[in-house]
Amino acid sequence: MNEIDLAFSDAVTLGRDIARKRISSLELTKLYLARLERYGARFGAVVTILHERALREAKAADRALARGDRKSPLHGVPYGVKDLLAAVGAPTTWGAAPYRDRSFDFDGAVVEKLHAAGAVLVAKLAMVELAGAFGYNGADASFTGPGRTPWNREYWSGGSSSGPGAAVAAGLVGFAIGSETNGSILTPSAMCGVSGLRPTFGRVSRYGAMALMWSSDKLGPMARSARDTLAILRIVAGSDPRDDSTRAEPMFAPKKKPRVAVIVGARKQTQAAVVKNFDDSLAAIADAVTIADEVKLPDLPYGATIGALLNGESAAAFRGLIESGKARELQSPDDRIGGYVQYETRAVDYVDAMRRRREIVDAVGKTIAPYDALLFPTLPTVAYPIGTPFDKVYPDAPGAVDPVTPGNLCGLPSMSVPNGFGEHHLPTGFGMMANPWRERELVALAAHFQARTAFHTMRPPGVE
């Protein structure tokens, strides 16, 4: 296998190749370090490359394997984390200029678990500043510059996990860890053409991760195949006394023939190619599922509810930054003022939103309960052009429904896998959402789709 094929192999394959000694972890790590140096800045994907730590961990992984101590299926596989996770050996910047020199002397829980599993941390990956806390309205919202999808550098890689999406798509890491509060794993997964899994709220510890909206923040894998995401999740999942939202719930086995439904309105006000790719995706899985009638999400104020909650919680999380005046050092003009607007959030608005959230959780839970998954196009459009404000892009395709916000308010697991290309030959995503703790259901469905299609194996041009 040549170096390019190695770089674009999925993580499970890489772990197997290392175990069979077809390549050493050190050799693979050096390959990814070189690719990070060559392509990382080109796609706005990297904050810090951890040469010293990566080489040390790779050598340790090879020594352990020589002793017969293979710690996990991802033993020796290099990976990157979104730069809101603490990791010894590099700054943890949160994508924001005021924090670009700030470091922690400990690893976040996810980094700890991956280290114990023998994986090799090679990079802190770029992100939208403060994970989009203050309402950015354009791609240039990080001190590292805009994230760029490797499929066309003039278009955004999505946010706020912009670096993980671009780095996985460009073959710069074996896999990555992103985060989602309201779309930050699913969006870059769709825009970059990778497989992203947003776990159930409480599945993965957030210890050592930046808080944006503590009642909705989730960490999850972004990778080159659906099966990778499950392999990663098995390692990082579990309860943690340092994050009292976590629970040690089982990973339920998927059903042989799950019952699924399409969300009503999922095709409306959506780009034609996105709709076609979605319909083709349904056809690809038709033999493996029972597709029920379309299901309508309850008509509830999802956007207003998450907006009020995010305003209150992010203002509290970044109170020091706001009160110090350093928010004015942020990259995005919207972010320089957005924190001060959030700071004025009224307590009654926050409390009312918490009450509405309870109604939403109950109503959406009853809607999805009869099904094993609800299906939808991940996004109504392809990636946004860099330089155009988000509220000005694709005015004819705003999407008639938003499945992402209800899922995040309810803490439900969701997934996006690549399912074709649309305008400007940019990737589109096949979205799916399940009941709590049913991540394996999603991965099995996505893996079935990927066994019948090749979109997840396709490589962007110009990254050989």
Helices and strands as residue ranges (DSSP letters): H 3-7, H 11-19, H 25-39, G 41-43, E 46-49, H 51-66, E 78-82, G 97-99, H 109-116, E 120-125, G 129-132, H 162-169, E 176-180, H 186-192, E 195-198, E 218-223, H 226-236, E 259-262, H 272-285, E 290-291, H 302-317, H 319-324, G 326-329, H 333-342, H 347-368, E 373-377, G 390-392, H 404-409, E 414-421, G 423-425, E 427-433, H 439-452, G 455-457
